[in-house]
Amino acid sequence: MSRARDIADLSSVSARLDTLGGTEGALSNRNLIINGAMQVAQRGTSSTANSGFGILTVDRMYFANSSLDETAITQAQVADAPSNSGFIYSHKATVTTPETTLDGSEWGIWNHKVEAQNVTHLGYGTSGAKSTTLSFWVKSSITGTYAILVFVEDSSPARSIVVNYTISAANTWEYKELSIAGDTGGTGINHDNGTGLDIYWTLSAGPDRKGGTTPTVWGDYAQNRGAEGQTADIVSTNGATWQITGVQLEVGDTATDFEHRSYGDELARCQRYYFQSPSYSAGSSGTGADVILYHTYLKAASNWEWLPQEFPVEMRANPTITTSDGATDGKIGHWTSGGGGSTQGHTPWQVLSKTNHVRVNEYATGSIYGFYYNYKADAEL
């Protein structure tokens, strides 16, 4: 093929992208969801902590609850995905303690938060608000109709819309493609590093979460607009499962093929919100063998200072730092002799952080020759 033909073809592609509205037609950076293929799990691949709620395994993906007083779940990154889809992993919830009675405002949800400055181009709050398409693969042991709440907290008052999907066959992967109108009302989304869009996949909902007036169009949020149309109930059945992968949110009225990003690309995106040092291992045994960050004999007026550790990417906000001595969260270890003896369980004198680094200072005297620690940095929305 001639160079002239190559240039002509590129010009044609460029013109096509212009027609589609610039980035809306781009082949990359279409997906507004981070880690939609569920491939990054910095915290670990399974957890039962805190009754299974929070971000405990797959990065950027929350299991959350409101008012559930009995439910406990396990959550895991599992090597189970639709065949011939290009996906390897999914995020799975399994109910280990069911809710005896689902009533009132009780609500079990799976949630992804999109940073505000990544979605202000949608133009919410204006007459030109853009529609989006949400697509994903889902599998559950419980069939029925499910509700998804799209929520904008920045707007004053907050705004919401509900879209529904149906799982028809138990324990079978099904593909869903849902259109979400742009919100021409409200005051829009702030251009900042807060939450721009909350997307809530409802797993179970009590009656107070249903019955809102026309919740399938944008309106001011109220509690009864949260899960209209939901008939399926995961949390009331012991052993019930629900899992998801291939989540994509993109501008336009039609879903395109999933944007598969490299692991390294997706990891860097996740590390904007959460990072832990490579050998982070609170709860391990030993005296620091699993801990790789340490400093020896830098002493000034009895201040032991660990020089700043830079994060791999700029974090969304100044993170909350938790240190570990290799056994206990919130602690560091001391080297107690020049030969390397060590003790654990010390509370650090000072932990300082910015969006690009962490610094741990230790106040020590006598035969302390240095200290060691690992850390996790949390700047989640």
C-alpha positions as CSV (number, residue, x, y, z in Angstrom):
1,M,0.0,0.0,0.0
2,S,1.3,3.4,-0.9
3,R,2.2,6.1,1.6
4,A,-0.4,8.4,-0.1
5,R,-3.1,5.7,0.5
6,D,-2.0,5.3,4.2
7,I,-2.4,9.1,4.7
8,A,-5.8,9.1,3.0
9,D,-7.0,6.2,5.2
10,L,-5.9,8.1,8.3
11,S,-7.6,11.2,7.2
12,S,-10.8,9.2,6.7
13,V,-10.6,7.8,10.2
14,S,-9.9,11.3,11.6
15,A,-13.0,12.7,9.8
16,R,-15.1,9.8,11.2
17,L,-13.9,10.6,14.8
18,D,-14.8,14.2,14.3
19,T,-18.3,13.3,13.2
20,L,-18.7,11.1,16.3
21,G,-17.7,13.9,18.5
22,G,-14.0,13.6,19.1
23,T,-13.3,11.3,22.1
24,E,-16.7,9.7,21.9
25,G,-15.6,7.9,18.8
26,A,-12.0,7.2,19.9
27,L,-10.8,3.6,19.9
28,S,-9.2,4.0,23.3
29,N,-10.2,5.6,26.6
30,R,-13.8,4.9,25.8
31,N,-14.5,3.1,29.0
32,L,-15.2,5.4,32.0
33,I,-15.0,2.4,34.4
34,I,-11.6,1.5,36.0
35,N,-10.8,-2.2,36.3
36,G,-14.0,-3.3,34.5
37,A,-12.4,-6.6,33.7
38,M,-11.8,-7.3,37.4
39,Q,-8.1,-8.1,36.8
40,V,-6.5,-5.9,39.6
41,A,-6.9,-7.0,43.2
42,Q,-4.1,-5.3,45.2
43,R,-5.7,-6.2,48.6
44,G,-6.0,-9.9,47.8
45,T,-8.3,-12.3,45.9
46,S,-10.7,-13.2,48.7
47,S,-12.0,-11.7,52.0
48,T,-14.7,-12.2,54.6
49,A,-13.6,-9.2,56.7
50,N,-16.2,-6.6,57.9
51,S,-19.0,-9.0,56.9
52,G,-17.7,-8.8,53.4
53,F,-18.6,-5.1,52.8
54,G,-16.2,-2.4,51.4
55,I,-13.4,-2.7,48.8
56,L,-11.7,-5.8,50.1
57,T,-10.6,-7.7,47.0
58,V,-11.1,-6.3,43.4
59,D,-9.9,-2.7,43.1
60,R,-12.4,0.1,42.7
61,M,-15.4,-2.3,43.3
62,Y,-17.4,-2.0,46.5
63,F,-19.9,-4.3,48.2
64,A,-22.0,-2.1,50.4
65,N,-25.1,-2.2,52.6
66,S,-27.5,0.1,54.2
67,S,-29.3,-1.1,57.3
68,L,-28.6,-4.8,56.7
69,D,-28.2,-6.1,60.3
70,E,-27.6,-9.8,59.6
71,T,-26.1,-10.3,56.2
72,A,-22.6,-11.5,55.8
73,I,-20.9,-12.2,52.5
74,T,-17.6,-13.4,51.1
75,Q,-16.2,-11.5,48.1
76,A,-13.6,-12.8,45.8
77,Q,-11.8,-12.3,42.5
78,V,-12.5,-15.6,40.8
79,A,-11.2,-17.2,37.5
80,D,-14.7,-17.5,36.2
81,A,-15.8,-15.5,33.1
82,P,-18.0,-15.9,30.0
83,S,-16.4,-18.2,27.5
84,N,-14.9,-16.6,24.3
85,S,-15.2,-13.1,25.8
86,G,-11.6,-12.3,26.5
87,F,-12.2,-12.0,30.2
88,I,-10.4,-14.1,32.8
89,Y,-11.8,-12.9,36.1
90,S,-15.0,-11.8,37.7
91,H,-16.0,-10.3,41.1
92,K,-18.2,-12.7,43.1
93,A,-20.3,-12.3,46.2
94,T,-21.5,-15.3,48.2
95,V,-24.0,-15.0,51.0
96,T,-22.7,-16.8,54.1
97,T,-25.2,-15.3,56.6
98,P,-28.6,-14.4,55.2
99,E,-31.0,-11.6,56.1
100,T,-34.0,-13.2,57.9
101,T,-36.4,-10.5,56.9
102,L,-35.7,-7.9,54.2
103,D,-37.7,-4.9,55.3
104,G,-37.7,-1.1,55.6
105,S,-34.8,0.6,54.0
106,E,-32.5,-2.4,54.0
107,W,-30.3,-2.4,50.8
108,G,-27.5,-4.5,49.5
109,I,-25.5,-3.1,46.6
110,W,-22.4,-3.4,44.4
111,N,-21.0,0.0,43.6
112,H,-18.5,1.7,41.4
113,K,-17.6,5.4,41.8
114,V,-16.4,7.5,38.9
115,E,-14.2,10.5,39.7
116,A,-16.0,13.8,38.8
117,Q,-13.4,15.3,36.5
118,N,-13.6,12.2,34.4
119,V,-17.3,12.7,33.6
120,T,-17.8,16.4,33.5
121,H,-17.6,16.2,29.7
122,L,-21.1,14.5,29.8
123,G,-22.5,17.9,30.3
124,Y,-25.0,17.0,33.0
125,G,-27.2,19.9,34.1
126,T,-27.3,21.4,30.5
127,S,-29.5,21.0,27.5
128,G,-26.7,19.1,25.8
129,A,-26.3,16.4,28.4
130,K,-24.9,13.3,26.7
131,S,-26.5,9.8,26.9
132,T,-24.3,6.9,27.9
133,T,-24.4,3.1,27.6
134,L,-23.7,0.7,30.4
135,S,-22.7,-2.8,29.4
136,F,-21.6,-5.8,31.5
137,W,-21.7,-9.6,32.0
138,V,-23.5,-10.9,35.1
139,K,-24.3,-14.3,36.6
140,S,-26.4,-15.2,39.7
141,S,-28.0,-18.1,41.4
142,I,-31.1,-15.9,41.8
143,T,-33.2,-15.0,38.8
144,G,-35.5,-12.0,38.5
145,T,-35.4,-8.3,37.8
146,Y,-32.6,-6.1,39.2
147,A,-32.3,-2.4,39.5
148,I,-29.3,-0.1,38.9
149,L,-29.2,3.3,40.4
150,V,-27.2,6.1,38.8
151,F,-26.6,8.8,41.3
152,V,-25.1,12.3,41.1
153,E,-24.3,13.7,44.6
154,D,-22.7,16.9,43.3
155,S,-26.0,18.2,41.9
156,S,-28.1,20.4,44.3
157,P,-30.3,18.6,45.1
158,A,-28.8,15.2,44.3
159,R,-30.1,13.5,41.1
160,S,-30.8,9.9,40.2
161,I,-32.2,7.6,37.6
162,V,-33.0,3.8,37.7
163,V,-32.5,1.3,34.9
164,N,-33.5,-2.4,35.1
165,Y,-32.2,-5.6,33.8
166,T,-33.3,-9.2,34.1
167,I,-31.4,-12.4,34.9
168,S,-33.3,-15.2,33.2
169,A,-31.3,-18.3,33.9
170,A,-29.6,-19.2,37.2
171,N,-25.9,-19.6,37.2
172,T,-25.5,-18.6,33.6
173,W,-23.5,-15.7,32.2
174,E,-25.7,-13.1,30.5
175,Y,-24.7,-10.0,28.7
176,K,-26.6,-6.7,29.5
177,E,-26.6,-3.4,27.6
178,L,-28.5,-0.5,29.1
179,S,-29.0,3.0,27.9
180,I,-28.8,5.9,30.4
181,A,-30.2,9.3,29.3
182,G,-28.1,12.4,30.0
183,D,-29.4,14.5,32.9
184,T,-30.5,17.9,31.6
185,G,-31.8,19.0,35.0
186,G,-30.0,19.7,38.3
187,T,-26.8,21.6,38.6
188,G,-24.5,19.1,37.0
189,I,-21.2,17.5,38.1
190,N,-18.3,19.5,39.6
191,H,-15.0,19.5,37.8
192,D,-12.9,18.2,40.8
193,N,-11.5,15.0,42.3
194,G,-14.6,14.0,44.2
195,T,-17.3,11.5,43.2
196,G,-19.0,12.4,39.9
197,L,-21.2,9.3,39.2
198,D,-22.2,6.6,41.6
199,I,-23.4,3.4,39.9
200,Y,-25.2,1.0,42.3
201,W,-26.1,-2.5,41.2
202,T,-28.9,-3.5,43.7
203,L,-28.6,-7.0,45.0
204,S,-31.6,-6.8,47.5
205,A,-33.8,-3.9,48.6
206,G,-36.5,-3.5,51.2
207,P,-39.9,-1.8,50.4
208,D,-38.8,1.7,51.4
209,R,-36.3,1.6,48.5
210,K,-39.1,1.2,45.9
211,G,-42.2,3.0,44.8
212,G,-40.7,6.4,43.8
213,T,-42.4,8.5,41.2
214,T,-41.1,7.7,37.7
215,P,-37.6,6.8,38.9
216,T,-36.7,5.6,35.4
217,V,-36.3,9.2,34.3
218,W,-33.9,11.7,36.0
219,G,-35.2,13.4,39.0
220,D,-34.3,14.7,42.5
221,Y,-33.1,11.7,44.6
222,A,-35.3,10.3,47.3
223,Q,-34.9,7.0,49.2
224,N,-37.8,5.4,47.4
225,R,-36.1,6.1,44.0
226,G,-33.2,3.7,44.8
227,A,-34.3,0.3,43.5
228,E,-37.7,0.6,41.7
229,G,-38.5,-2.6,39.8
230,Q,-36.2,-4.9,41.9
231,T,-37.7,-8.3,42.5
232,A,-34.6,-10.4,42.9
233,D,-33.3,-10.9,46.5
234,I,-29.8,-12.1,47.0
235,V,-29.2,-11.5,50.7
236,S,-32.1,-13.6,52.0
237,T,-30.8,-16.9,50.6
238,N,-27.8,-18.6,52.3
239,G,-25.3,-19.5,49.7
240,A,-26.7,-17.3,47.0
241,T,-24.2,-15.9,44.5
242,W,-23.9,-12.9,42.2
243,Q,-20.9,-12.0,40.1
244,I,-20.0,-9.5,37.4
245,T,-17.3,-8.7,34.8
246,G,-16.7,-6.7,31.7
247,V,-18.2,-3.5,33.0
248,Q,-18.1,-0.6,30.5
249,L,-19.7,2.9,30.6
250,E,-19.3,4.9,27.4
251,V,-20.7,7.9,25.7
252,G,-23.4,7.1,23.1
253,D,-26.5,5.0,22.6
254,T,-24.8,1.7,21.6
255,A,-22.3,-0.5,23.4
256,T,-19.0,-1.1,21.6
257,D,-16.7,-4.0,22.2
258,F,-15.1,-4.0,25.6
259,E,-11.9,-1.9,25.9
260,H,-9.4,-4.4,27.1
261,R,-6.5,-2.5,28.7
262,S,-3.2,-4.0,29.8
263,Y,-2.7,-5.1,33.4
264,G,-0.1,-2.4,33.9
265,D,-2.4,0.3,32.5
266,E,-5.3,-0.8,34.7
267,L,-3.0,-1.2,37.8
268,A,-1.7,2.4,37.4
269,R,-5.3,3.7,37.2
270,C,-6.2,1.8,40.4
271,Q,-3.1,3.1,42.2
272,R,-4.5,6.6,42.0
273,Y,-7.0,5.5,44.6
274,Y,-5.1,2.8,46.6
275,F,-1.6,1.5,46.8
276,Q,0.2,-0.8,49.1
277,S,3.9,-1.5,49.3
278,P,4.9,-4.7,47.5
279,S,5.5,-6.9,50.6
280,Y,2.6,-5.5,52.7
281,S,1.7,-8.4,55.0
282,A,0.1,-7.3,58.3
283,G,-0.7,-10.5,60.1
284,S,2.3,-12.5,59.0
285,S,4.7,-14.1,61.4
286,G,8.4,-13.4,61.9
287,T,10.3,-10.3,62.8
288,G,10.2,-8.2,59.7
289,A,11.2,-10.9,57.1
290,D,8.2,-9.9,55.0
291,V,8.8,-6.2,55.3
292,I,11.1,-4.5,52.7
293,L,11.0,-0.8,53.6
294,Y,13.5,0.0,56.3
295,H,16.1,2.6,57.2
296,T,19.3,2.3,59.3
297,Y,21.1,4.9,61.3
298,L,20.0,8.3,60.1
299,K,19.8,10.2,63.3
300,A,19.4,13.9,64.1
301,A,18.6,15.1,67.6
302,S,17.1,11.7,68.4
303,N,14.8,11.9,65.4
304,W,14.9,8.8,63.2
305,E,13.6,9.8,59.8
306,W,12.7,7.6,56.9
307,L,13.3,9.5,53.7
308,P,10.2,9.9,51.5
309,Q,8.9,7.0,49.6
310,E,7.3,8.0,46.4
311,F,4.0,6.5,45.2
312,P,4.0,5.0,41.7
313,V,1.4,7.5,40.5
314,E,0.0,10.7,41.8
315,M,-2.9,9.8,44.2
316,R,-6.4,11.3,43.9
317,A,-6.0,13.1,47.3
318,N,-3.8,13.0,50.3
319,P,-4.2,9.4,51.3
320,T,-4.8,7.8,54.7
321,I,-1.6,5.8,55.6
322,T,-1.6,2.6,57.6
323,T,1.9,1.2,58.4
324,S,2.7,-2.4,59.3
325,D,5.6,-4.0,61.1
326,G,4.9,-7.3,59.3
327,A,2.5,-8.5,61.9
328,T,0.2,-5.6,63.0
329,D,-1.5,-2.7,61.3
330,G,-0.5,0.7,62.7
331,K,2.9,-0.4,63.9
332,I,6.6,-0.4,62.8
333,G,9.6,-2.5,63.9
334,H,12.9,-1.4,65.3
335,W,16.4,-2.8,64.7
336,T,17.8,-3.1,68.2
337,S,21.5,-3.8,67.4
338,G,24.0,-3.2,64.7
339,G,23.8,-6.9,64.0
340,G,20.2,-6.7,63.0
341,G,18.2,-7.9,66.0
342,S,14.7,-6.5,65.8
343,T,11.5,-5.9,67.8
344,Q,8.0,-5.3,66.5
345,G,5.0,-3.5,67.9
346,H,6.2,0.1,68.0
347,T,3.8,3.0,67.2
348,P,5.5,5.4,64.8
349,W,6.3,8.9,66.1
350,Q,4.9,10.6,62.9
351,V,3.4,9.5,59.6
352,L,3.2,12.2,56.9
353,S,1.9,12.0,53.4
354,K,1.2,14.0,50.3
355,T,-0.4,12.9,47.1
356,N,3.0,11.8,45.7
357,H,4.9,10.4,48.8
358,V,4.8,9.1,52.3
359,R,7.3,9.7,55.1
360,V,7.5,7.9,58.4
361,N,9.5,9.5,61.2
362,E,10.5,7.7,64.4
363,Y,11.6,9.2,67.7
364,A,14.2,6.9,69.2
365,T,17.2,6.9,71.6
366,G,19.7,4.4,72.9
367,S,20.5,1.3,71.0
368,I,17.9,1.8,68.3
369,Y,19.8,1.4,65.0
370,G,16.9,1.9,62.6
371,F,13.3,0.9,61.8
372,Y,11.3,-0.9,59.2
373,Y,7.7,-0.9,58.0
374,N,5.4,-1.4,55.1
375,Y,2.3,0.7,54.4
376,K,-0.9,1.0,52.5
377,A,-2.2,4.3,51.2
378,D,-5.9,4.8,50.7
379,A,-7.4,7.7,48.7
380,E,-10.6,6.0,47.6
381,L,-13.7,8.0,46.7
